[in-house]
């Protein structure tokens, strides 16, 4: 994901150093990154819409497969493909679900078993990102040493044994819970 961020940061620098005219920005992307106009247009579009439009992921994937510079920025493996999806997933959650979940966390921060109180919101959030194709299906493997089933890339959140959430989303939720609790503790009464 760092390589994708590096590429998008480089596009950002090119755009900032252009005159603010879209055609000039696209031409500069094309000239500096040595790509054709079509690829430069896609990179410009992805840069402008990355924070709110998860569908740019599909366009970026198609473009990266064709890019002559892709080896310079990304070794396009299934792991990297998932990292790109995670990047869009977390951006989408920040832009569309952070405020909703923060309000719910603030409301129930003093309750025991907070995960129970915010479970419905989390379920709605996951259904939303599943529709966009950003949330992976749960995968599991048997671990004969432990005599249990382990869920790959999924873990429990907030000490709730009944929920398994995709790890990047679980980290995002727990980070939001900790941040919200810390903010409410530091606010004057």
Secondary structure as GFF3:
##gff-version 3
##sequence-region A 1 189
A	DSSP	alpha_helix	2	16	.	.	.	ID=ss1
A	DSSP	alpha_helix	22	33	.	.	.	ID=ss2
A	DSSP	alpha_helix	37	49	.	.	.	ID=ss3
A	DSSP	alpha_helix	56	66	.	.	.	ID=ss4
A	DSSP	alpha_helix	70	73	.	.	.	ID=ss5
A	DSSP	alpha_helix	78	96	.	.	.	ID=ss6
A	DSSP	alpha_helix	98	108	.	.	.	ID=ss7
A	DSSP	alpha_helix	114	131	.	.	.	ID=ss8
A	DSSP	beta_strand	139	143	.	.	.	ID=ss9
A	DSSP	beta_strand	148	152	.	.	.	ID=ss10
A	DSSP	beta_strand	154	155	.	.	.	ID=ss11
A	DSSP	beta_strand	165	166	.	.	.	ID=ss12
A	DSSP	alpha_helix	167	186	.	.	.	ID=ss13
###
